[in-house]
Amino acid sequence: MFNRKKILLVSFFFLTSCNAGQPMVTDEVIKADKELKDGAPQAALELLRGHLAEHPNNAETLTELGKVNAALGRNEAAALYFQKALKIKPQSLGANKGLAKLELQKNPAEAQKILLSLTQSYPRDARSLVDLGVSYDLMGHYAQAQESYKRAMYIDPMLISAQSNLALSYAFSGYYDKALELIAPLATAPDTSTLKIRNNFALVQYLAGYTSEAQRTLMQDMDVHQAVLVLNGFSKFKNQPMQNK
């Protein structure tokens, strides 16, 4: 098994409603989530610290703390917060997704169990289907991964993470033309072209044998030395077994 966690896109987590008898999502949690989405996890953490003392059993507060700690790279703490939230609210969408994302980094099979259950409970949550697809890709089960991404796209045709990950999955399974056709427009359109998408485009180009083009794509965001280092890192994706092609 090989590690693709650095090139696979990840989704934002959604807050869900609280248990009966608990307050709804508070202003502090809403503000913290905005800080997190704005790229300021430390500011989000400061907002939540005092709030936790007042609401120690609020599933949304615990879930948000899990998300913040995950963004700061404190995965063990993040897992504990998600687990605490799930003891209070076992069907929490945000806490289950957060825990699954952590498991994707070290144990895709365990993440897949969580995500399969989650997609049954929330069949219209497109981002859970994307994460499920990632788990299949990490295990080399490309056909199942592609089906998950397509299901997500059916629910939300504008979900860019589903389209980008589908392109990567096509490339991993050897369908380079289909992968390039899907991801090239995403990497060049002003409303969808991001660093992550461009890096994914470069990986697809590399896997398809277009090394010079991949380097040029990378050099939109970095110098030639950095681009060469990234290309060298891409080499680990070559010659992988292609299951379920």
C-alpha positions as CSV (number, residue, x, y, z in Angstrom):
1,M,0.0,0.0,0.0
2,F,1.3,3.4,-0.8
3,N,0.6,6.8,0.8
4,R,-1.4,9.3,-1.3
5,K,-2.7,11.5,1.5
6,K,-0.6,14.5,0.4
7,I,-2.2,14.6,-3.0
8,L,-5.8,13.7,-2.2
9,L,-8.2,16.4,-1.6
10,V,-9.9,16.7,1.7
11,S,-13.4,18.2,2.5
12,F,-14.5,20.7,5.1
13,F,-16.6,19.2,8.0
14,F,-20.2,20.3,8.6
15,L,-21.7,21.0,12.0
16,T,-24.9,19.1,12.9
17,S,-27.7,19.9,15.3
18,C,-27.3,19.1,19.0
19,N,-28.8,16.4,21.1
20,A,-32.2,17.2,22.7
21,G,-31.6,19.2,25.9
22,Q,-28.3,20.7,24.6
23,P,-28.0,24.2,23.2
24,M,-27.8,24.6,19.5
25,V,-24.6,25.5,17.8
26,T,-23.3,28.5,19.7
27,D,-21.9,31.8,18.4
28,E,-18.4,30.8,19.6
29,V,-18.5,27.6,17.6
30,I,-19.7,29.4,14.5
31,K,-17.0,32.0,14.9
32,A,-14.3,29.3,15.5
33,D,-15.5,27.5,12.3
34,K,-15.1,30.7,10.3
35,E,-11.6,31.3,11.7
36,L,-10.7,27.7,10.8
37,K,-12.0,28.1,7.2
38,D,-10.1,31.4,7.0
39,G,-6.9,29.5,7.8
40,A,-6.5,30.6,11.4
41,P,-6.8,27.4,13.5
42,Q,-4.9,29.0,16.4
43,A,-7.5,31.8,16.7
44,A,-10.3,29.2,16.5
45,L,-8.6,27.3,19.3
46,E,-8.5,30.4,21.5
47,L,-12.2,31.0,21.0
48,L,-13.1,27.5,22.0
49,R,-10.9,27.0,25.1
50,G,-13.1,29.0,27.4
51,H,-16.3,27.9,25.7
52,L,-15.4,24.2,26.4
53,A,-15.4,24.9,30.2
54,E,-18.9,26.2,30.0
55,H,-20.2,23.5,27.6
56,P,-18.1,20.4,28.3
57,N,-20.7,18.0,26.9
58,N,-21.7,19.9,23.8
59,A,-21.1,17.6,20.8
60,E,-20.6,20.5,18.4
61,T,-18.0,22.2,20.6
62,L,-16.1,18.9,20.9
63,T,-16.3,18.3,17.2
64,E,-15.1,21.8,16.4
65,L,-12.1,21.3,18.8
66,G,-11.4,18.0,16.9
67,K,-11.4,19.9,13.6
68,V,-9.1,22.7,15.0
69,N,-6.6,20.2,16.5
70,A,-6.5,18.2,13.2
71,A,-5.8,21.5,11.3
72,L,-2.9,22.1,13.7
73,G,-1.5,18.6,13.2
74,R,-2.4,17.5,16.7
75,N,-4.1,14.3,15.5
76,E,-4.2,12.4,18.8
77,A,-6.0,15.3,20.5
78,A,-8.3,15.6,17.5
79,A,-9.2,12.0,17.7
80,L,-10.0,12.2,21.4
81,Y,-12.3,15.2,20.8
82,F,-14.1,13.4,18.0
83,Q,-14.5,10.3,20.1
84,K,-15.9,12.3,23.0
85,A,-18.4,14.0,20.6
86,L,-19.5,10.6,19.3
87,K,-20.1,9.3,22.9
88,I,-22.6,12.1,23.2
89,K,-24.0,12.0,19.7
90,P,-23.1,8.8,17.9
91,Q,-24.6,9.8,14.6
92,S,-22.8,13.1,14.4
93,L,-21.9,13.8,10.8
94,G,-19.0,16.1,11.6
95,A,-17.4,14.0,14.3
96,N,-17.6,10.8,12.2
97,K,-16.2,12.5,9.2
98,G,-13.4,14.0,11.3
99,L,-12.5,10.7,12.7
100,A,-12.6,9.0,9.3
101,K,-10.2,11.6,7.9
102,L,-7.7,10.9,10.6
103,E,-8.0,7.2,9.9
104,L,-7.4,7.8,6.2
105,Q,-3.9,8.9,7.0
106,K,-3.0,5.7,8.8
107,N,-5.6,3.0,8.4
108,P,-7.8,3.4,5.2
109,A,-9.6,0.1,6.0
110,E,-10.8,1.5,9.3
111,A,-11.7,4.8,7.8
112,Q,-13.7,2.9,5.1
113,K,-15.8,1.2,7.8
114,I,-16.8,4.5,9.3
115,L,-17.5,6.1,5.9
116,L,-19.6,3.1,4.7
117,S,-21.8,3.5,7.8
118,L,-21.9,7.3,7.4
119,T,-23.0,7.1,3.8
120,Q,-25.8,4.8,4.8
121,S,-27.0,7.3,7.5
122,Y,-26.4,10.4,5.3
123,P,-26.8,9.1,1.7
124,R,-27.1,12.7,0.3
125,D,-23.9,13.9,1.9
126,A,-21.6,14.2,-1.2
127,R,-18.5,14.9,0.8
128,S,-18.7,11.7,2.7
129,L,-18.9,9.9,-0.6
130,V,-15.7,11.6,-1.7
131,D,-14.0,10.5,1.4
132,L,-15.2,7.0,0.9
133,G,-13.7,7.1,-2.6
134,V,-10.4,8.2,-1.2
135,S,-10.4,5.2,1.1
136,Y,-11.0,2.9,-1.9
137,D,-8.2,4.6,-3.8
138,L,-5.8,4.2,-1.0
139,M,-6.5,0.5,-0.9
140,G,-6.1,0.2,-4.7
141,H,-9.8,-0.5,-5.3
142,Y,-10.1,2.0,-8.2
143,A,-13.4,0.9,-9.6
144,Q,-15.2,1.3,-6.3
145,A,-13.5,4.7,-5.8
146,Q,-14.7,6.0,-9.1
147,E,-18.2,4.8,-8.4
148,S,-18.2,6.8,-5.1
149,Y,-16.9,9.9,-6.8
150,K,-19.6,9.7,-9.5
151,R,-22.3,9.2,-6.8
152,A,-21.0,12.4,-5.1
153,M,-21.0,14.3,-8.5
154,Y,-24.6,13.1,-9.1
155,I,-25.6,14.7,-5.8
156,D,-23.5,17.8,-6.2
157,P,-22.3,18.3,-9.8
158,M,-20.3,21.4,-8.8
159,L,-18.3,19.6,-6.1
160,I,-14.7,20.1,-7.3
161,S,-13.1,17.6,-4.9
162,A,-15.2,14.8,-6.4
163,Q,-14.1,15.7,-10.0
164,S,-10.5,16.1,-9.1
165,N,-10.3,12.9,-7.1
166,L,-12.1,11.1,-9.9
167,A,-9.4,12.3,-12.3
168,L,-6.7,11.1,-10.0
169,S,-8.4,7.7,-9.6
170,Y,-8.6,7.4,-13.4
171,A,-4.9,8.1,-13.6
172,F,-4.0,5.6,-10.9
173,S,-5.9,2.9,-12.8
174,G,-4.2,3.8,-16.1
175,Y,-7.0,5.7,-17.8
176,Y,-4.8,8.7,-18.6
177,D,-6.9,10.3,-21.3
178,K,-10.0,10.3,-19.2
179,A,-8.1,11.7,-16.3
180,L,-6.6,14.6,-18.3
181,E,-9.9,15.4,-20.0
182,L,-11.5,15.7,-16.6
183,I,-8.9,17.6,-14.6
184,A,-7.3,19.9,-17.3
185,P,-10.3,22.4,-17.3
186,L,-10.3,22.5,-13.5
187,A,-6.6,23.4,-13.4
188,T,-7.0,26.2,-16.0
189,A,-10.4,27.8,-15.2
190,P,-10.0,30.9,-12.8
191,D,-12.9,29.8,-10.6
192,T,-11.5,26.3,-9.9
193,S,-7.7,26.5,-10.3
194,T,-6.1,26.2,-6.9
195,L,-2.7,25.1,-5.8
196,K,-4.1,21.7,-4.9
197,I,-5.9,21.2,-8.2
198,R,-2.7,22.3,-10.2
199,N,-0.6,19.8,-8.2
200,N,-3.1,17.1,-9.0
201,F,-3.1,18.1,-12.6
202,A,0.7,17.9,-12.6
203,L,0.5,14.4,-11.1
204,V,-1.9,13.2,-13.8
205,Q,0.4,14.7,-16.5
206,Y,3.4,12.9,-14.9
207,L,1.6,9.6,-14.7
208,A,0.5,10.0,-18.3
209,G,4.1,10.4,-19.4
210,Y,4.1,14.2,-19.9
211,T,6.9,15.0,-17.5
212,S,7.9,18.3,-19.1
213,E,4.3,19.5,-19.1
214,A,4.0,18.4,-15.4
215,Q,7.0,20.4,-14.5
216,R,5.7,23.5,-16.3
217,T,2.4,23.1,-14.4
218,L,4.2,22.9,-11.1
219,M,6.4,26.0,-11.9
220,Q,3.2,28.1,-11.9
221,D,3.6,27.9,-8.1
222,M,7.3,27.2,-7.4
223,D,10.8,27.5,-8.8
224,V,12.4,24.8,-11.0
225,H,14.3,23.2,-8.1
226,Q,11.1,22.7,-6.0
227,A,9.3,21.5,-9.1
228,V,12.0,18.8,-9.7
229,L,11.7,17.7,-6.1
230,V,8.0,17.3,-6.4
231,L,8.3,15.4,-9.6
232,N,10.8,13.1,-7.9
233,G,8.2,12.5,-5.2
234,F,5.6,11.7,-7.9
235,S,7.8,8.7,-8.9
236,K,6.4,6.6,-6.1
237,F,3.1,6.5,-7.9
238,K,4.6,4.8,-10.9
239,N,4.2,1.1,-11.4
240,Q,1.6,0.5,-8.8
241,P,-0.6,-2.5,-9.1
242,M,-3.9,-1.6,-10.8
243,Q,-6.7,-3.5,-9.2
244,N,-10.2,-3.6,-10.6
245,K,-9.2,-1.8,-13.7
